[in-house]
Amino acid sequence: MKEKLIKQLDLTGYIERFEGLLARPKPLFIEGDRGLHFRFIRALEEVAFKSPPKVRNLEELWMRLGKQAVLGLDDIFEIVKIVRYFLYLKNLRIENVLGEWLAEITIPDPIVEISKMFDEKGNLEDHVDERLASLKAARRQNREAIRQTLARMVGSARLGPYLVDRKIHYVNDEEALLVRGGFNHVMKATVIGRTSAGFFYVIPESVAKLKEKEAGIVSRLEEVYLEIAKSTSLTLGGWLKFLKFIDAAFDRFDHYQARMQMARLENLEFVLPRKGDTIRLTSFAHPALAHPKPVTIDFSRNVLMITGVNAGGKTMLLKSILAAAWLAKYLLPMKCDAKKTTIGSFRRIEAIIEDPQNVKNDISTFAGRMREFSRLFGQNDVLVGVDEIELGTDSDEAASLFKVMIEELIKRRIKIVITTHHKRLAAMMAGDERVELVAAVYDEKNQVPTYTFLQGIIGKSYAFETAERYGVPKNIVEKARVEYGEDKERLNELIERSSTLEKELREKREKLEREIEALEREKARYRELNDTLESELLAKKRELEAIYTEATKKAREALKLKEQKAVHRQLGEAHKIVRKAKVEAPKRIETFKVGDRVKYRKNRGTIVALKAKEATIEVEGMKLRVPLSELKRSGNPPKAPKKRKVEVKLQRENATASVKLDLHGLRAEEAIEKLDKFLSDALLAGFDEVLVYHGIGTGRLAHAVRTFLKEHPSVKGFHDAPQHMGGFGVTVVEL
């Protein structure tokens, strides 16, 4: 099934290139935590490493070792290649999560010693057994004796008349001379072959004796090899569990290195599938295309219906979406903008692309399609691609059937991408907010497809234009236009136009809903502001009433006095009381919204929350609650925070409040006294967060500070500052 999907999505060439980078064949899927595997693959980006050696599948060897069988030296060398590669990786001293994993793999000393027994070509080193060196030397001497003996015979004047040529021939891997009949008068030899011309291939008797001697040497070598193989197999059998473990670890690293090499060779990126089914591709290029036009598409709804021009890239868009999801599922690299690409997680990916018609089984195209659709109703969490959904039946007749089927599949959490010329079906689905329409764009001026796509509309098929572009005579195309009929053409245009209008209407409705929500929030804020102003007005009114009541009382008392000086003095007291009543015009509070850049005294920031008369602004990473009346608009963007240290100083009018307190060098008692006053000033200033610099040192000062903060009634919480703001030496206090 997987191989069929790879072929359907045109990924065969890509997979062949990838599998060529593996040390040995294996399934593409990596078992285990996909997120962890992704971290390991990304960790390899920082490492320069050589490719692992090609290795056989060793399952048979493990079975034989389990039965205490003796492995051949070539089998043992396959194990050695894996062990040596891990020793090489461990010696790289990789300093990341991959290095931590490799550090946990401890290779037993007996296995390390076995790995030293072979040279790079898999031959046993002479130091393994003292007999090896002498036997190999004897064999080399014997081979040299054979060579010299044959050379002497070739140059012999006595044998010369019988030699056909002066070459040494190889017949069935045996050195021989080519001679004429009658050679037995001058040389004893064994005939091992004859030519069509009547000449003989012979091995001289002296050479035959040397070969017998060599056979004895080889036999003794084989005995030594067998002894070594037996003892080594016995040792390996004792470490069978470890060998199985390192074999599995080798396959795991092989998965990682092949993916990273593929990414490096073809300049590809990795995308980790996320929870959910959203697919947003940015600058994705299908691996099968030599010069692809990158695809950027938002497939966040349940259904993506692709319409438009023939040969305009509809099928390739469908395959690109499915291929991207499939590559992400198997953690295979792809060409895209990974930072802006989102791919959901799907249990299965299926493609309904080919014509399922089968004469042998008497299945029509439409019947085959229905059988493929029927399988989907028993599944969920599946991504499905359907190419030319109307294939094999009357499009108008089947529109209602497909509409109902698609709606039912949506309920089963099946995400579908469809290509179609089915304008009626597209028009019927256009009003469904779960369906996204996409049209292949056609360049009408130059009469060519652009291989680009526009979301939200139904596209024309441009069948007549395509036929004319590919060489169908113009008069035939014109006749077809007449047969097709102007009414049908106008109907198609109306369908396409209606889908466009419906999209525009939907966008306007969504915009209006957003505006209504914003107005409702603003209305609630003004209602709160009005209530606050009414309360303030009532309080002011009562204050004025009290002042004037007291002033009137003083004036009446003055009228009762007979002495002029006393009257003036009492009236002066009344005027003083009246002057206390100050009526100020209310300050105009400017209208702000979340996200506005504002200035508060000497600081610039961004509004992150709003209340009736108060705003929360973010200034260089710190949040402050400030009165709206003290805010002014600022066109300047907020300053970027410094990388290493951020110091923010905000002062009240009396210059006593700050968001930073430095306690370095103080004794614990002095520090706590300063901290208590600092928190009181910060609370009066309305700060949400403050910074306390106490350093690391012996830890006593930090402990005293945090003990005090735990017991302070106005402290909501506290934590270490980020590394660039001081880390463990600074505490962020939430008020």
C-alpha positions, 0 to 999 in steps of 0.5 A: 500500500505504501509503495502504491502511494509513493508511486501515485504521488510521484515520489519514487525517484526521491525515495530511491535517492534516499534509500541509496543513503541508507547503510542497509534497507529498512522500513521508512518509518522510525518507531518511537517518539517522533518529536524525540527523533526530530530533535536527534535529526536536527542535532546532526545539523551541527555535526560533520560525520562520515557515512556509515558502512554498508552492512547486511541485515544481521537477524540471521546471525543473531538466530545462529548465535542464539543456537551457539553456532559458529559464525564465519569470519565474514559474518563476524566482520559485519558485526565489527563494522557496526561496532567500529562505527559507534566507536568512531561516533563516540570519538567525535565528542558531540555536545548535544542531545545526540552526544548524550545518547551516544555517551550512554552506549558503553561498548564492552571491552571484549567486543572492542578487542574483537573489533581490533582483529580485522583490517579495513578490508575484513582480513584478520590481523597477524597479531590475532594468532602467531601462526597466521604470520608464518603461514601467510609468509609461507604461502607468499613464498610458495606463490613466488616459487610458482611464478619463478618456475613458470617464468623459467619454463617460458624462457627455456630454450628446450621447451621453446619449440613447443610453446605456442606463446610465452604467456602464462594462461589462467584456466579455471583459476589455474596458471598454465602454459599453452603448448603444441603436441609432443611437449611430453618429450621435454616436460612432464605435465598434466593437461587441463584443457584444449583449444579448438586449434588443437593446442593444450593447456598444461600444468608442469609437474614441478608447478603442480607439486608447488600447488599441492604444497600451497593447498596444505598451507591453505588447509592449515590456515583454514584450521587456524581461521576456524579456531579463531571463528569458534572462540570469537563466536563463543565470546559474541554469543555471551554478549548477544543482548548487547549486539542486538541492542547496538544493531537496533541503535545502528538502524536508528542512527542510520535513519537519522544520518540518511535524512540529514545527508538527503537534506544537505545534498538537496538543500531541503528542510524538516517539518515536524507534524503538529497536533490537528489537521491544519496544512499551510504550505509556504514555498513548497516544491514537489521533489519530482519537478526539475524546475518547480514553481513553489506552492503556497497554500492555506488548507486549514479548512476541512475540504480544499476544492481545486478548479480551473484550467486544464493542464494548469497544475491542479493535480500537481497541487493535490499531489504536493499537499499529500506529498508534503503531509507524507514526507512530514509523517516520515520525518523526510526533508522537503523543499519549503520555508519550514518556519512558515509551514504547518503540517498536521498529523494524520493516521493515514494518507490516501490518494484516489487518483488513478482510473480504477476501471478493471475489465477483468473484474467487470468494474467500471470507472464510477463503480471503482471510485464508489468502492474506493470512497466506501472504504473511507466511511470506516476511517477517521483522522485521514488525509485523502486526495481525490483527482477529478472527482466526477470521473466516470459519471455524469457530473450534474447527476452526481453533484448531490451525491458527492456533496452529501458524501463529502459532508459525511466524511467531514463528520468523520474527521477526514480531510479532503483535497479534491480536483474537479471540473464539476462547477455545479458541485463547487457552487453547491459547496461554496457556501459551506464554511468548511470548504475552501475553493481554489482556482488555477489561474489562466493568463487569458492574454497569452492563453497559457496557464500560470501554474499559480492558484487563487483561493476563494473562487471557482475557476474556468476550465478553458477547454476550448482555449487549451484545445486550440493551444495544443493544435486543434484547428481553430474552425473546429474549436469555433464549431464546438463553441457554437455546439456548446451554446452561449447559454451554457457558457453564460451559466458557467460564468454566473456560477463562477461569479456567484462563488466569487460574490459569495466569498466576498460576502463571507469576507465582509460578514467576517469583517463586520462581525470583528468590527461589531465585537470591537464596538461591543468591547468599546461600548462596555469600556465607555459604560464603565467609564461613564459609571466611574465619572458619575461616581466621581461627579456625585462625590464632587457634588457632595464635597461642594455642598459641604464646603458651601454649607460651612461657608454659609454658616460662617457668613451668617455668624458674621451678620450677627456680629456688631463689630465691623472688624469681627464681621470682616474677619468672619467673612474672610474665613468664609472666603477661604472656605469657598476658595477650597472648592476647585472645579476643574474641567475634566481631562479629555481621555483620548481613545486608544486600542490594544496594540497602539504605541504610546508614550507614558512620561519618558517611556514608550511602549505598547498597550496590551490591555485596556480598562475604563480609565486604565491601561496596561502597557509593555515597556521593554519587557515589563508590564505597567498599569497606568492611567489613560489620562497620562498616555500620549500617542507615540509613532516610534516603535518600542526599543528592542530589549538589550541582549545581555542586561535590561534596566528599566527605570520609571519614576513617579513625580516624587522620584521615589519609585523604580522597577529595579532594586540593587541589593549587591553588597548589603547585609541581609537585614539592610537588604530586607529593609530596603526591599520592604520600602521598594515594594511599597513604592512600587505598589503605590506606582501601580507596577505589575512587575519589578526586578530585584538584583541580589547576585549569586554569591554564597546564596544567603542574600538570595535566600533572605530575599525569597523568604521575605517575598514568600511572606509579603501579602502583596507579592503574587509570585516570583521567579528567576529572571531570563538569562539575558537579564541576569538569570539566577542573580536576579528575581522577577517579582509579580505584584 
